[in-house]
Amino acid sequence: MNARTLGRMDESRVLVDGPWTHRFVGANGTRFHVVEAGSGPLVLFLHGFPEFWYAWHELLPAVAGAGFRAVAVDLRGYGASDKPPRGYDGYTMAADVTGLIRALGERSANIVGAGFGGMLGWTAAAFHPKMVRRLVVLGAAHPLRLRAALFNDPRGQISASAPTLRFQLPRYEHILTRNDAALVGEFLRRGGGPDWVQGEAFPDYERRCREAMQIPQAAFCALEAYRWAFRSVLRLHGYRFVKLMQQPLVTPTLQLHGALDTSVLPRTAQGSSRYVIAPYEWRLLDGVGHFPHVETPDVILGEVLRWSKT
């Protein structure tokens, strides 16, 4: 990535026009970029890595049209949201989610999270159960289930997690953004199902994600959350995080997972049910990889609406 490329990648790249409204909301001491459509009960969408709010561009207007207030956010450090040097621990980012719910004028919300956003959904529901009415998780295991699989399934999940383990390397953000963030495209291609990766919509989506990751400081911030997850394992705040996450979820939870997900293996994700004592459903999606919300948005839309209305 050269200086000329960096100069043209600013936050305006993620302000995509559409049947929605862009605005900024202050929550948990940070300014967040949110994209909103419709009115009614709040459904808050949390994207994963290496995406940004646009991960939900097909679902937002459809969920709004079904009678909900659909809001997608650029997580801390992503897109047009603030990019502070700190605050990428599980406690702070879960507080970001519940702070956003309050800042949007609501007492609770249905949360839909994909990938890393799904991990945040699990965490927010565990830490703040009264604020999460219902939870939909896509392509993400419960954090403690993922942790166990990394220790107990070395040939499986730890091998699948090898690309993110490299995030621990100092200054890896420069590798991530090299050659116009070509590595972002590799993550999408490696994680997505073949029908999506080879489809007509993929090149545009890849381009947008690569551009968003080249916004100054976005790559560093995106990696910091993964760095905290691994470095906290042997630290006191990591121990406290595990103890808090051991509390069983009382939030009704729907878990959707791609059968071809090579980032979070289906057998890893499926074990998450042990952490939920509320109504829980699991659905494996045939032919789908790590990004079901963009690979098969119609299926995900139907499931989100069904779970949100029950």
N, C-alpha and C positions, 0 to 999 in steps of 0.2 A: 504494500500500500504506500503510495507516494503522497507528497504534500498536496498535490493538486487534487487527488482523490479525496483525501481527508477534508479538504476545504469545502467540497461540495456536498458532503454528507453531514447535514445538520438535522435538527429535530423536525424541520418542516417536511422531511421525507416520510414521516409517519402520519402526517395530518391528511389522510386520504379522504376525499369527498365521498359522500354516500348518503343513504337514508338514515342518518344519525347526526348527533350533535357532538362536537368536540368542546371540552372545557377542562379547567384545572381545579382541583379540589385539594385543600390542605388537610392532612390527616397524620397523626403521630409525628408531628414536627417536620413533615416532608410534603412537597407539592407533587401531586399525582395527576397525570394526564388520563382522563376518562373519556369514553365514547359511549353515548347514551341514546337509547331509542325507546319509545313507548311509555306507558304509565301502568301502574298496578303494583302487585307484589314484586319486590326487588329480586332479580336474579343477577348475581355478580360473577363474571367470568374471569378466570385467572389463567393466563397463558403459561407455556413452559419454555424451555430452552431448545433451540436458539430462535425463538419467535418473539412476537410483541402483540399488542392488542389485536392486530389484524387477523390473528388466528381464528377469531370469532366472526369475521365479516359476513359469512353466510348465515350464521345462526342469529345474530343480533336482530335484524329486521323481522325474521320469522317468529322469534320468541316475543318480540314486541307486538307483532300482529296477533298473537294468541292471548293478549291481555296482560302482559307482564312489563315491568320496567327493566329492560335489559341493559346492563352496564358492563363494558369491558374496560380493563385498566392496563396501562403499562406498569408492570411491577417496578418497585424501587430499583433504580439503576438502568432501566430499559427505556427505549423509545424516547418520548418527550417528557417523561417523569424526571424528577430530580435524581442526581447521581452523586450522593454523598460518599465520602471515602469509607464510611463505616455503617453498620446497621444491617449486615447481611446474615446475622444469626437467626436461628429459628424463632426465638422469642420476639425479636423486633419485627420480623416479617409477618408473623402471625398477628401481631398488634397492628401492623399496617392494614391487614385485611379487615379486622373489626373496627379500626379507626375509620376506614373508608365507609363502612356501613353507617356509622354514626354521622360522618360528614355528609353523607348523602341524605340525611334526614330520616333514617330508618332505625328501628330497634333490632331488626334481625333480617336475614336474607337467605335465600337458597344460593348455595355456592356450587359452581361448576368449574373444576380445575383439571388441567391437562399437564402431564409430565411433572415438571417442578411445581407448577401451579396446583396440581393434584396433591403433591406432598404438603403444600401450604394449606390446602383445604382440609386434609387430615389433621394438621396441627392446629388450625384455627378452631375446628370442631372439638378437639380435645381440650384446648385451653379455655375456650369461651363457648361452651355448649348452648347457652341460652341465646346466643346471637346467630347461630347457624341452624335454620329450620330444617333444611334437607341438604344432603350433600351428594353430588355426582362427581365421580373420580374417573378420569380417562388416562390410561397408560401410566399409572403410578401405584406402587405398593405402599402400604402403611409404612412410615419411616422405620419402625422397629422390625417389621417383617423384612424390609430391604436390608437392614443392618444384619439380621440373623442370616439371611441368604448369602451375604458377602463373606461371612465366616464359615458357613456350613456347606456352601455349594461352589467350591473354588473353580471347578471346571465349567460351571454354568454361569451363575450371576456375576461372579467376579471377573470372568472373561468378558461377559457382555458389558460390564462397567468399565473396561479398560480405557476406552476413550476419555471418559470423565475423570478417571484416576490421573490422567496426564495434566488435568487442570491444576494439580498441586505444584507443578513446575513453576518456578519464578518467571514472571514476564511472559507466560504462555499466551496472554492476550495479544501479544504482537504476532504470534504464530497464527492465532485465530483470525486476525484481520488482514493477514498477508494476502497479496494478490486479490484485492477486492473481496476479502472474506471468503475465499474459495472453500475453506474448511467448513464454513457454515453449510454450504451446498452439499458437502460430503456427509455431514451429519444428517441432513434431511434425506438424502438418497439412501444412506445406509439404514436409517431407521424406518423409512416409509415402506408401505407395501408396493409390490411391483406395478400393480394397476395404476396407482396414483403417480408414482415416480415417472412412469412412461406416458402419462396422460397429458392432455393439452394444458391443464391448469398449473402443472408443476413449475414450468420455467418462470412464470410471473411471480408465483409465491416464493420461489427460491430467491429471485432477484430482490424482492421486498425485504426478506429476512436478512440477506447479505448487506443491503444498504443500511438497515436499522442497526446492525451490529457494528457498523463503521462510524456511527455517531460517536464523537469523542467521549471517552470514558465508559461507554456502554459495555464493551468487551470485558474490561477490568471488573466492573460491577457484577456482570453476569457470572464470572468465575468465582468471585469472592464468596458467594453463597455455597458453592460446592466445596470451596476450601474450608469454610467454617465447619461444614458437615463432617469432613474427615478429621480435621485438626482438633475438634471438640471431643473426640472419642475418649482421649486420655486426660481430659481436663474436667474440673469440677462443674463448670456450667454445662458441659456435655452430659455428665452424670445426672445432674438435676433435670435436664431435658428428657432423658430416658425415663426417669421416675415419673415425670408429669405425663409423658406419652403412654405410660402403662395403664393409665385410667381408661377403662373401656368407654367407647363412644356411645352416647345416648342419642345421637343424631341419626335419623333414618338415612341409610347410605346405599347408593347404587354404584356399583363398580363395573365399568365397561373396559374391556381390554382386547387389543388386537391379537389374534392368534399368531401373527407373524412378527410380533414385537421382539426385536433383537436387543433392545436397550434395557427394558425391564421384562424379564422372561415371564410368560404366563404363569408358570408354576410358582414363581416368586410372588406375584401379585395375588394369586388366588388364596394364599395363606393369610391374607389381611383380615378375613372374616372373623378370626379369633379375637380381634380387638374391638368388635362391635356387638353390643347387646341390644341395640335397637333393631327395627326391621331392616333387613339387608338383602340385597339381590346382587348376583354376579351374572354377567353375560360375556361370553367369549365371541368375538367378531371374526368370522372367517374371512381370510384374504386381506386382512387389515394389519398394518404395522403399528408404529409408535404414535402416529398422529391421526387418530380416528376422526377428530373434529373437522379436519380438512380432507381426509381420505374418503369418508362416507358421511358427509354432513346431514344428509336426509335421515339416515338411521339415528344419528346422535340427536338431531332435533326431536324426532319422535320420542326418544327415550327421556330426554330432558323435560319435555312437556308432560309426558305421562307421570314422571316422578314428581314434578313440581305441582301438579294438580291433585295428587292423591293426599 
